[in-house]
Amino acid sequence: MRRHGSPAQAAPGSRLVISPVRHACVGGPQLNVREKLRRVVESRAFQHTITVVILLNAISLGCETSPWLTERYATVLHVVDVGALAIFVVELALRLFVYRLGFFRDPWNVFDLAIVSVALLPASAAFSVLRAMRILRVLRLVSVVPSMRRVVSALLTALPGMVSIAALLVLVLYVAGVMATKLFSRTAPEYFGNLGESVFTLFQIMTGDGWSEVARQIMARQPLAWIFFIAFLVVSAFTVLNLFIAVAVSAMEAEHRAEEEGQVAAGRLTATVRNSDVLEEVRALRAELRELRSEVRGELRSEARQVERV
């Protein structure tokens, strides 16, 4: 007699059909509301929608700077602005509901919350400056667009190195400023009359803004002044400033490598989970086959005994 819960017996001569046992995680219980909302919030369509809303809001805020457009389409611009703000508030509310305290562990979520909170401040005189900062909502594109987010993350990673280079640049400007004040204060007091003016002029020369005019004016009375200006340009513009670019590029490459390694690790984890699911199903099938074989053998033995009795 078949035990309760065992597979159905096969009639003599018929084919045995075995239904595979599903793992508990595959096609599990119906997802709850938070899980469904999480999938919506993390979907590409949702992210693209938010990106479009941010762009529309940026265009409307730019149009508000035009008196001609404001006079004719003030109502439309106001509706677009309020509608975009409402969508941002709903989006943040959904994220808070889905992630709860985990929402605040992501710096980009805190960044979005701060920007949207500024727009919710009352339109009183005390907050007029903050209300004028509504355009900061456009910066949410940085948190929404992955490529922009990677660039900002790389720049933040490169900040320690950039601080060291900035300190070196300040040191170079200070030393060169003292030297220029000593050398050229009488020749060109409007450029190198004191240390502050000298540093400002050297900063202008470092950026390449009309440096030849300053140099030629001084060289007209001090012909060897070109040695100082060429040396300063080589050290500051061609060396120190390029170090900023080198550090930023290195940080972006490191960020890109880290992202690729993360994707590879995520792929391996997914493959491992899938393999574990397959192994569980194989083990369940083996157990079912063993049980089925024992039942078939028992039935064959009982039939053989009946034949012997006959």
C-alpha positions as CSV (number, residue, x, y, z in Angstrom):
1,M,0.0,0.0,0.0
2,R,1.4,3.5,-0.9
3,R,2.5,5.7,1.9
4,H,0.8,9.0,2.5
5,G,2.7,11.8,0.7
6,S,4.6,9.5,-1.7
7,P,4.4,9.9,-5.5
8,A,1.6,8.3,-7.4
9,Q,2.1,4.7,-8.4
10,A,2.6,3.9,-12.1
11,A,0.5,1.2,-13.7
12,P,2.3,-1.8,-15.1
13,G,3.8,-1.0,-18.5
14,S,3.1,2.7,-18.3
15,R,5.7,5.5,-18.3
16,L,6.6,7.2,-15.0
17,V,6.2,11.0,-15.0
18,I,8.3,12.7,-12.4
19,S,7.5,16.4,-11.6
20,P,10.6,18.2,-10.4
21,V,10.5,19.6,-6.9
22,R,11.0,23.3,-6.9
23,H,13.3,25.0,-4.5
24,A,11.6,27.2,-1.9
25,C,13.2,30.3,-3.2
26,V,12.1,29.7,-6.8
27,G,8.6,31.0,-7.4
28,G,8.2,31.5,-3.7
29,P,5.4,33.3,-1.8
30,Q,3.8,36.3,-3.3
31,L,5.9,39.4,-2.9
32,N,4.7,41.9,-0.3
33,V,4.0,45.6,-0.9
34,R,7.5,46.8,0.0
35,E,9.2,44.4,-2.3
36,K,7.0,45.4,-5.2
37,L,7.6,49.0,-4.5
38,R,11.3,48.3,-4.3
39,R,11.3,46.8,-7.8
40,V,9.4,49.8,-9.1
41,V,11.8,52.3,-7.5
42,E,14.9,50.5,-8.8
43,S,13.5,49.9,-12.3
44,R,15.0,51.6,-15.3
45,A,11.6,53.1,-16.3
46,F,11.3,54.8,-12.9
47,Q,14.8,56.2,-13.1
48,H,14.3,57.5,-16.6
49,T,11.0,59.1,-15.6
50,I,12.7,61.0,-12.8
51,T,15.5,62.1,-15.1
52,V,12.9,63.5,-17.6
53,V,11.2,65.3,-14.7
54,I,14.5,66.8,-13.6
55,L,15.2,68.1,-17.1
56,L,11.8,69.6,-17.5
57,N,12.1,71.3,-14.1
58,A,15.5,72.7,-15.1
59,I,14.1,74.1,-18.4
60,S,11.1,75.7,-16.5
61,L,13.5,77.3,-13.9
62,G,15.6,78.6,-16.8
63,C,12.5,80.1,-18.5
64,E,11.6,81.9,-15.3
65,T,14.7,84.1,-15.8
66,S,13.1,85.5,-19.0
67,P,10.7,88.4,-18.3
68,W,9.0,87.8,-21.7
69,L,8.3,84.1,-20.9
70,T,7.3,84.8,-17.3
71,E,4.8,87.4,-18.4
72,R,3.1,85.1,-20.9
73,Y,3.5,81.6,-19.4
74,A,3.8,82.3,-15.7
75,T,1.0,79.8,-14.8
76,V,2.4,77.0,-16.9
77,L,5.9,77.5,-15.4
78,H,4.4,77.5,-11.9
79,V,2.4,74.3,-12.6
80,V,5.6,72.6,-14.0
81,D,7.6,73.6,-11.0
82,V,5.0,72.5,-8.4
83,G,4.3,69.3,-10.3
84,A,8.0,68.4,-10.4
85,L,8.4,69.2,-6.7
86,A,5.4,66.9,-5.9
87,I,6.9,64.1,-8.0
88,F,10.2,64.5,-6.1
89,V,8.5,64.4,-2.8
90,V,6.5,61.2,-3.7
91,E,9.7,59.6,-5.0
92,L,11.6,60.3,-1.7
93,A,8.6,59.1,0.3
94,L,8.6,55.8,-1.7
95,R,12.3,55.4,-1.1
96,L,11.9,56.1,2.6
97,F,9.1,53.5,2.8
98,V,11.1,50.9,0.9
99,Y,14.5,51.3,2.5
100,R,13.5,52.8,5.9
101,L,16.6,53.5,7.9
102,G,18.7,52.1,5.1
103,F,17.7,55.2,3.1
104,F,20.1,57.4,5.2
105,R,23.0,55.0,4.7
106,D,23.3,56.1,1.0
107,P,24.9,59.6,0.7
108,W,23.1,60.2,-2.6
109,N,19.7,59.7,-0.9
110,V,20.7,62.3,1.8
111,F,21.8,64.6,-1.0
112,D,18.5,64.3,-2.8
113,L,16.6,64.8,0.5
114,A,18.5,68.0,1.3
115,I,17.9,69.5,-2.2
116,V,14.2,68.7,-2.2
117,S,13.9,70.0,1.4
118,V,15.2,73.4,0.4
119,A,12.3,73.7,-2.2
120,L,9.8,72.9,0.6
121,L,10.8,75.9,2.7
122,P,8.1,78.7,3.0
123,A,8.3,81.5,0.5
124,S,8.9,84.2,3.2
125,A,11.5,87.0,3.2
126,A,13.7,85.1,5.6
127,F,14.0,82.2,3.2
128,S,14.1,84.1,-0.1
129,V,17.7,83.3,-0.7
130,L,17.1,79.6,-0.1
131,R,14.0,79.7,-2.3
132,A,16.2,81.1,-5.1
133,M,18.3,78.0,-4.8
134,R,15.6,75.9,-6.3
135,I,17.9,75.4,-9.3
136,L,19.9,73.1,-7.1
137,R,17.3,70.5,-7.9
138,V,18.9,70.1,-11.3
139,L,21.9,68.7,-9.4
140,R,19.8,65.6,-8.8
141,L,20.8,64.5,-12.2
142,V,24.2,63.7,-10.7
143,S,22.5,61.1,-8.4
144,V,20.2,59.8,-11.1
145,V,22.6,59.4,-14.0
146,P,25.2,56.6,-13.2
147,S,28.0,58.1,-15.3
148,M,27.8,61.4,-13.5
149,R,27.6,59.6,-10.2
150,R,30.8,57.8,-11.0
151,V,32.6,61.0,-11.9
152,V,31.6,62.7,-8.7
153,S,32.6,59.6,-6.6
154,A,36.0,59.6,-8.3
155,L,36.5,63.3,-7.6
156,L,35.6,62.8,-3.9
157,T,38.0,59.9,-3.8
158,A,40.7,62.1,-5.3
159,L,40.2,64.9,-2.8
160,P,43.0,63.9,-0.4
161,G,45.5,63.9,-3.3
162,M,44.2,67.2,-4.7
163,V,44.5,68.8,-1.3
164,S,48.2,68.0,-1.2
165,I,48.6,69.4,-4.8
166,A,46.7,72.5,-3.8
167,A,49.0,73.0,-0.8
168,L,52.0,72.7,-3.2
169,L,50.4,75.2,-5.6
170,V,49.8,77.7,-2.7
171,L,53.5,77.3,-1.7
172,V,54.7,77.9,-5.3
173,L,52.5,81.0,-5.6
174,Y,53.7,82.3,-2.2
175,V,57.4,81.9,-3.0
176,A,57.0,83.3,-6.5
177,G,54.9,86.2,-5.2
178,V,57.6,87.2,-2.7
179,M,60.2,87.0,-5.4
180,A,58.1,89.0,-7.9
181,T,57.4,91.7,-5.4
182,K,61.1,92.1,-4.7
183,L,62.0,92.1,-8.4
184,F,59.2,94.0,-10.1
185,S,57.4,96.2,-7.5
186,R,59.1,99.4,-8.8
187,T,58.8,98.4,-12.5
188,A,55.1,97.5,-12.4
189,P,53.5,98.5,-9.1
190,E,50.0,98.0,-10.5
191,Y,50.8,94.3,-10.9
192,F,53.4,93.6,-8.2
193,G,53.1,96.5,-5.7
194,N,52.6,94.2,-2.7
195,L,52.4,90.5,-2.0
196,G,48.6,90.3,-2.5
197,E,48.7,91.9,-5.9
198,S,51.7,89.8,-6.9
199,V,50.0,86.6,-6.0
200,F,46.8,87.6,-7.9
201,T,48.9,88.6,-11.0
202,L,50.8,85.3,-10.8
203,F,47.5,83.4,-10.6
204,Q,46.3,85.2,-13.7
205,I,49.6,84.4,-15.4
206,M,49.2,80.7,-14.4
207,T,45.8,80.5,-16.0
208,G,47.3,82.0,-19.2
209,D,45.0,85.1,-19.1
210,G,47.0,87.9,-20.8
211,W,50.3,86.8,-19.2
212,S,52.3,87.9,-22.3
213,E,51.1,91.5,-21.9
214,V,52.3,91.6,-18.3
215,A,55.6,90.0,-19.2
216,R,56.3,92.2,-22.2
217,Q,55.5,95.4,-20.2
218,I,58.1,94.4,-17.6
219,M,60.6,93.1,-20.1
220,A,60.6,96.5,-21.8
221,R,62.5,97.8,-18.7
222,Q,64.0,94.5,-17.4
223,P,65.0,92.4,-20.4
224,L,65.9,89.3,-18.3
225,A,62.4,89.2,-16.6
226,W,61.4,86.5,-19.2
227,I,63.4,83.9,-17.2
228,F,61.2,84.4,-14.1
229,F,57.9,84.2,-16.1
230,I,58.9,81.2,-18.2
231,A,60.2,79.3,-15.1
232,F,57.0,80.2,-13.2
233,L,54.8,79.0,-16.1
234,V,56.6,75.7,-16.4
235,V,56.4,75.0,-12.7
236,S,52.8,76.1,-12.1
237,A,50.8,75.7,-15.3
238,F,52.7,72.8,-17.0
239,T,53.6,70.8,-13.8
240,V,51.4,71.5,-10.8
241,L,48.1,72.0,-12.7
242,N,48.7,68.8,-14.7
243,L,49.1,67.0,-11.4
244,F,45.4,67.8,-10.6
245,I,44.4,66.2,-13.9
246,A,46.6,63.2,-13.3
247,V,45.1,62.6,-9.8
248,A,41.5,63.0,-11.2
249,V,42.2,60.6,-14.1
250,S,43.8,58.1,-11.7
251,A,40.8,58.2,-9.4
252,M,38.3,57.8,-12.2
253,E,40.3,54.7,-13.5
254,A,40.3,53.3,-10.0
255,E,36.5,53.9,-9.7
256,H,35.9,52.2,-13.1
257,R,38.0,49.2,-12.0
258,A,36.1,49.0,-8.7
259,E,32.8,49.1,-10.6
260,E,33.9,46.3,-13.0
261,E,35.1,44.2,-10.1
262,G,31.8,44.8,-8.3
263,Q,29.9,43.7,-11.4
264,V,32.1,40.5,-11.7
265,A,31.6,39.7,-8.0
266,A,27.8,40.3,-8.4
267,G,27.8,38.0,-11.4
268,R,29.6,35.3,-9.5
269,L,27.3,35.6,-6.6
270,T,24.3,35.3,-8.9
271,A,25.8,32.3,-10.5
272,T,26.5,30.8,-7.1
273,V,22.9,31.3,-6.0
274,R,21.6,29.8,-9.2
275,N,24.0,26.8,-8.8
276,S,22.8,26.3,-5.3
277,D,19.2,26.4,-6.5
278,V,20.0,23.8,-9.1
279,L,21.8,21.6,-6.6
280,E,18.9,21.7,-4.3
281,E,16.6,20.7,-7.1
282,V,18.9,17.8,-8.1
283,R,19.0,16.6,-4.5
284,A,15.2,16.7,-4.3
285,L,14.9,14.8,-7.5
286,R,17.4,12.2,-6.3
287,A,15.4,11.7,-3.1
288,E,12.2,11.4,-5.1
289,L,13.8,8.9,-7.4
290,R,15.0,6.8,-4.5
291,E,11.6,6.8,-2.9
292,L,10.0,5.9,-6.3
293,R,12.5,3.1,-6.9
294,S,11.8,1.6,-3.5
295,E,8.1,1.7,-4.1
296,V,8.4,0.1,-7.6
297,R,10.6,-2.6,-6.2
298,G,8.1,-3.3,-3.4
299,E,5.3,-3.6,-6.0
300,L,7.3,-5.9,-8.2
301,R,8.1,-8.2,-5.3
302,S,4.5,-8.3,-4.2
303,E,3.4,-9.1,-7.8
304,A,6.1,-11.8,-8.0
305,R,4.8,-13.4,-4.8
306,Q,1.3,-13.4,-6.1
307,V,2.5,-15.1,-9.3
308,E,4.3,-17.7,-7.3
309,R,1.2,-18.4,-5.3
310,V,-0.8,-18.9,-8.5
